């Protein structure tokens, strides 16, 4: 297949491109925040390994419940849901820094994750619907890279923020920043043309199981399994690395923070290149590169010792946690029609795919009590490999084709 000719972006598309990137910045920031403050939080609130895994799993359960919010973008519209999620995340992120109970903290972060992941999902749908087919992979990739940039910034500033008078709570006070985004969204953000073109009867609220009674049921279940296998690895590899390095390897907290920060910075050019990779080589070939490197990074990060040996794998693990997203986001948005796109994303990612995201920390926390964090997390590296096998078996190539064409592919 010849490379599709890249179409220039309009002034509105360029503005939207930046806005969506900045919005997804906070998904990466929040993900890294929990991983960075976890040792401090555990010490202050006297949590054991099992309790730590349970807390992380409970917070992550909010990403599953986000299903109920994401699917409403097929009814209320993309713009309304995106504005709501930014406001909700701002409120509950700030409130998370005001509590002293681990379970109240978990409850507030649970709700914050609902809004946060809702914002991320609708941003991806915006990217798929509002940009040219020839640039869709690049746009989705760069928007996801903004999430990685949020993780980099978080890794760099958390060691400084936890030394402030408010300690780890300061990290969540910065969640008020999205208020600026909300104000911008209300003024400048338009509804997507594809959603606006839907007939009124195509926008009505429907049964939660509607999509399971359509020809797209098999595709939803396929993508859900691929998402779940991927999350089993990427979620635990990022979340528990600092815990593993401090407890199992005896590395100083400050050195681990520095290692993560530098590795995250080094990974950024790779992450920003992922979208272009998907547009040039295609979604399937690009996935081979991404998923193999992700598994290698997770395995090396939890089996090697010493900063010199750990650095490369940690770079790949951080890269992988961000890089798998553009590939799977592209497939998940491109393989469904406009009237079902949000519902399909909600089912594939939030309701079913995120079960791996939720269950893995519990399983790893339990295993870590017996065998340590290293072996417990290293075993999850099989997830991306299995996911890749299923991508190559089930999913068609969608590069450079309009959504109306890709949604009809089987």
C-alpha positions in Angstrom: 0.0 0.0 0.0 1.3 3.5 -0.9 1.7 6.1 1.8 -1.3 8.4 2.0 -0.6 12.0 1.3 -0.7 14.0 4.5 -3.3 16.8 4.3 -2.6 20.2 6.0 -4.4 21.0 9.2 -6.9 23.9 9.4 -6.4 26.6 12.0 -9.1 25.1 14.1 -7.5 21.6 13.9 -4.2 23.0 15.0 -5.8 24.7 18.0 -7.7 21.5 18.8 -4.5 19.5 18.5 -2.8 21.5 21.2 -5.9 21.6 23.4 -6.4 17.8 23.3 -2.7 17.3 24.0 -2.7 19.6 27.1 -5.9 17.9 28.3 -4.3 14.5 28.2 -1.2 15.8 29.9 -3.0 15.2 33.2 -3.8 11.6 32.5 0.0 10.9 32.5 0.6 13.2 35.4 -2.0 11.5 37.6 -0.7 8.0 36.7 2.8 8.8 37.6 1.7 10.8 40.7 0.4 7.7 42.4 3.4 5.7 41.6 5.8 8.4 42.8 4.1 9.1 46.1 3.3 5.5 47.0 6.3 4.8 49.3 5.6 8.1 51.2 1.9 7.4 51.4 2.5 3.9 52.6 4.8 5.1 55.4 2.5 7.8 56.5 -0.7 5.7 56.5 1.0 2.4 57.6 0.0 0.3 54.6 1.4 -3.2 53.9 2.0 -4.8 50.5 -1.5 -6.3 50.3 -3.2 -3.1 51.4 -1.1 -1.1 48.9 -2.2 -3.4 46.1 -5.8 -3.1 47.2 -5.7 0.7 47.4 -4.2 0.9 43.9 -6.7 -1.5 42.6 -9.6 0.4 44.1 -8.4 3.7 42.6 -8.1 2.0 39.3 -11.6 0.6 39.5 -12.7 4.2 38.7 -11.3 3.6 35.2 -13.8 0.8 34.8 -16.8 2.9 36.1 -15.7 5.6 33.6 -17.6 3.4 31.1 -20.9 5.0 32.2 -19.6 8.4 31.5 -17.7 7.7 28.2 -20.7 6.1 26.5 -22.7 9.2 27.1 -20.6 11.0 24.5 -22.8 9.1 21.9 -25.8 10.8 23.5 -24.8 14.2 25.0 -22.0 14.8 22.5 -18.2 14.8 22.6 -18.0 18.5 23.7 -20.3 18.3 26.7 -18.7 15.2 28.1 -15.2 16.5 27.7 -16.0 19.7 29.5 -17.7 17.8 32.3 -14.7 15.5 32.8 -12.2 18.3 33.0 -14.3 20.0 35.7 -14.8 16.8 37.7 -11.2 15.8 37.6 -10.1 19.3 38.9 -12.5 19.1 41.9 -11.6 15.6 43.0 -7.9 15.9 42.4 -7.8 18.9 44.7 -9.9 17.2 47.3 -7.5 14.2 47.4 -4.8 16.3 48.9 -7.0 17.3 51.9 -7.5 13.9 53.5 -5.6 11.8 56.0 -7.4 8.5 55.7 -6.0 6.0 53.1 -9.5 4.9 52.2 -11.0 8.3 51.9 -8.0 9.2 49.7 -8.8 6.1 47.7 -12.4 7.1 47.3 -11.6 10.6 46.1 -9.0 9.2 43.6 -11.5 6.6 42.5 -13.9 9.4 41.4 -11.1 11.5 40.0 -10.1 8.5 37.8 -13.6 8.3 36.4 -13.4 11.8 35.1 -9.8 11.6 34.2 -10.2 8.5 32.0 -13.4 9.9 30.6 -11.5 13.0 29.5 -8.8 10.8 28.0 -11.2 8.6 26.0 -13.2 11.4 24.6 -10.0 13.3 23.6 -9.0 10.2 21.6 -12.4 10.1 20.0 -12.1 13.8 19.1 -8.7 13.1 17.5 -10.1 10.2 15.4 -13.2 12.1 14.2 -11.8 15.6 13.6 -8.4 15.0 11.8 -7.6 13.7 8.3 -7.1 10.0 7.8 -3.6 10.5 6.6 -2.6 12.2 9.9 -4.8 10.3 12.3 -2.1 8.0 13.6 0.2 11.0 14.1 -2.4 13.0 15.9 -3.4 10.2 18.2 0.2 9.4 18.9 1.2 13.0 19.8 -1.8 13.4 22.0 -0.8 10.3 23.8 2.7 11.6 24.0 1.4 14.6 25.9 0.2 12.1 28.5 3.8 10.8 28.7 5.0 14.4 29.0 2.7 14.7 32.0 4.4 11.7 33.5 7.8 13.2 32.9 6.9 16.4 34.5 5.4 14.6 37.5 8.5 12.4 37.9 10.6 15.6 37.9 8.6 17.7 40.3 7.3 15.2 42.8 10.6 14.8 44.7 10.5 18.6 45.1 6.8 18.8 45.9 6.9 16.2 48.7 9.4 18.3 50.5 7.0 21.2 50.7 5.0 21.9 54.0 2.0 19.9 52.6 4.2 16.9 51.5 2.7 14.5 49.0 -0.6 16.4 49.1 0.9 19.2 47.1 1.0 16.9 44.1 -2.8 16.8 44.0 -3.2 20.5 44.5 -1.7 21.1 41.1 -4.9 19.4 39.8 -6.5 22.8 39.9 -4.7 23.6 36.7 -7.3 22.0 34.4 -9.7 24.9 35.4 -7.9 26.9 32.8 -8.6 24.2 30.2 -12.2 24.1 31.1 -12.6 27.9 30.5 -10.9 27.4 27.2 -13.1 24.5 26.2 -16.3 26.4 26.8 -15.2 29.2 24.5 -13.4 27.5 21.7 -14.2 23.8 21.5 -16.8 22.7 18.8 -18.7 19.5 18.5 -17.1 17.1 16.1 -18.5 17.2 12.6 -19.2 13.5 12.5 -21.3 13.6 15.7 -23.1 16.7 14.6 -24.1 15.0 11.4 -25.9 12.2 13.2 -29.7 12.1 12.9 -31.5 12.8 16.2 -32.7 9.2 16.4 -29.0 8.1 16.3 -28.2 10.1 19.5 -30.9 8.7 21.8 -29.9 6.9 25.1 -29.8 3.2 24.6 -29.5 0.0 26.5 -26.2 -0.6 28.2 -25.9 -3.8 26.2 -27.0 -2.4 22.9 -23.6 -2.9 21.2 -23.6 -6.5 22.1 -26.6 -7.0 19.9 -24.9 -5.5 16.8 -22.4 -7.0 14.3 -19.7 -5.3 16.3 -19.9 -7.5 19.4 -17.1 -9.8 18.4 -14.8 -6.8 17.7 -15.6 -5.3 21.1 -14.7 -8.5 22.9 -11.5 -8.9 20.9 -10.3 -5.4 21.7 -11.3 -5.8 25.3 -9.1 -8.9 25.7 -6.2 -7.1 23.9 -6.5 -4.1 26.2 -6.7 -6.2 29.3 -3.6 -8.3 28.5 -1.7 -5.1 27.8 -2.8 -3.3 31.0 -1.8 -6.3 33.2 1.8 -5.4 32.3 1.9 -1.6 31.7 -0.1 -0.7 34.8 2.0 -2.7 37.2 5.4 -2.1 35.6 5.0 1.7 36.1 3.2 1.7 39.4 5.4 -0.6 41.4 8.9 0.1 40.0 9.8 2.6 42.7 8.5 0.2 45.4 10.6 -2.6 43.9 13.8 -0.5 43.6 13.5 0.9 47.2 12.4 -2.3 48.9 13.9 -5.2 46.9 17.1 -3.5 45.6 17.7 -1.2 48.5 18.1 1.9 46.3 17.7 5.3 47.9 14.3 7.0 47.2 16.0 10.0 45.7 18.2 8.0 43.4 15.1 6.0 42.2 13.3 9.3 41.5 16.2 10.6 39.5 16.4 7.3 37.5 12.7 7.5 36.7 12.9 11.2 35.8 15.9 10.8 33.4 14.5 7.6 31.9 11.2 9.4 31.3 12.9 12.3 29.6 14.9 10.0 27.4 11.8 8.0 26.4 10.0 11.2 25.2 11.4 11.4 21.6 10.5 7.7 21.2 7.0 8.3 22.4 6.4 11.3 20.2 7.6 9.2 17.2 5.0 6.5 17.7 2.2 8.2 15.9 4.4 8.8 12.8 5.4 5.1 13.0 1.8 4.0 12.9 1.1 6.2 9.9 4.2 5.1 7.9 4.4 1.4 8.7 0.8 0.8 9.5 -1.0 -0.1 12.7 -0.1 -3.8 12.7 3.6 -3.5 11.9 3.9 -0.6 14.3 2.3 -2.7 17.0 5.0 -5.4 16.6 7.7 -2.9 17.4 5.8 -1.2 20.3 4.6 -4.4 22.1 7.9 -6.3 21.9 9.8 -3.3 23.3 7.2 -2.9 26.0 7.5 -6.5 27.2 11.3 -6.3 27.1 11.3 -3.1 29.2 9.0 -4.6 31.9 11.0 -7.8 32.1 14.4 -6.0 32.4 13.1 -3.4 34.9 12.2 -6.1 37.4 15.0 -8.7 36.8 18.2 -6.6 36.5 20.0 -4.8 39.3 22.2 -1.7 39.4 21.4 1.7 37.9 23.5 1.2 34.8 21.7 -2.0 33.9 18.2 -0.8 34.9 18.3 2.4 32.9 17.6 1.0 29.4 14.8 -1.3 30.5 13.2 1.5 32.6 13.3 3.8 29.5 11.5 1.0 27.5 9.0 0.3 30.2 8.0 4.0 30.4 8.0 4.2 26.7 5.8 1.1 26.4 3.2 2.3 28.9 2.6 5.3 26.7 3.3 3.8 23.3 0.8 1.0 23.4 -2.0 3.6 23.8 -1.8 5.2 20.3 -1.8 1.8 18.7 -4.8 0.5 20.6 -6.6 3.8 20.5 -6.3 3.9 16.8 -7.8 0.4 16.4 -10.5 1.1 19.0 -11.7 4.3 17.4 -11.3 3.3 13.7 -13.1 0.0 13.8 -16.6 1.3 14.9 -19.2 3.7 13.4 -19.7 7.2 14.8 -23.0 6.4 16.5 -21.3 3.5 18.4 -17.8 4.8 18.7 -17.9 6.1 22.3 -20.0 3.1 23.5 -17.5 0.7 21.8 -14.6 2.5 23.4 -16.3 2.4 26.8 -17.0 -1.3 26.5 -13.6 -2.3 25.0 -11.4 -0.2 27.2 -13.2 0.9 30.3 -15.7 -1.8 31.3 -13.8 -4.9 30.1 -10.3 -4.0 29.1 -9.6 -2.2 32.4 -10.3 -5.3 34.4 -6.7 -6.2 33.8 -5.8 -2.7 35.0 -7.7 -3.3 38.3 -7.0 -7.0 39.0 -3.3 -6.9 38.2 -2.2 -4.7 41.2 -4.1 -6.9 43.6 -2.6 -10.1 42.2 0.9 -8.5 42.1 0.5 -7.2 45.6 -0.4 -10.6 46.9 2.4 -12.3 45.0 4.9 -9.7 46.2 4.3 -10.7 49.8 5.6 -14.2 48.9 8.2 -13.7 46.1 8.9 -9.9 46.1 8.0 -7.2 43.7 10.6 -8.2 41.1 9.4 -11.6 40.1 5.8 -10.7 40.7 5.8 -7.9 38.2 8.3 -9.5 35.8 5.8 -12.3 35.1 3.3 -9.8 33.7 5.6 -9.1 30.7 3.9 -12.0 28.9 0.8 -9.8 28.6 1.9 -7.5 25.7 3.3 -10.5 23.8 -0.1 -12.3 24.0 -1.8 -9.0 23.1 0.4 -8.7 20.0 -0.4 -12.2 18.8 -4.1 -11.4 19.0 -3.7 -8.0 17.2 -2.0 -9.8 14.3 -4.6 -12.6 14.3 -7.8 -10.5 14.6 -7.3 -6.8 13.7 -7.2 -5.5 10.1 -4.9 -2.7 8.8 -6.6 0.7 9.0 -3.8 3.1 8.0 -4.8 6.0 5.8 -8.5 5.0 5.4 -11.5 7.1 6.3 -13.5 6.1 9.4 -16.5 5.3 7.3 -14.4 2.6 5.5 -12.5 1.3 8.5 -15.7 0.8 10.6 -17.0 -1.5 7.9 -13.9 -3.7 7.9 -14.1 -7.2 9.4 
